[in-house]
């Protein structure tokens, strides 16, 4: 039996990632970064948190981070209970 992919039924929910950058990034970048939450930490780092649809989308966000010229410190998948 052949399975037909149903985008609404079969699509996995977006995964949530946290991306840590060295330096502070202003809130005006939120929309450009796909709506990721921007938290400025006291130690001078920026923490970006938000859902990412798939690996291609994650690479797109990381490409934007690269283009900002800010040092990338970490990328972590956050397990959610959905």
Order of alpha helices (4+ residues) and beta strands (2+ residues): alpha-beta-beta-beta-alpha-beta
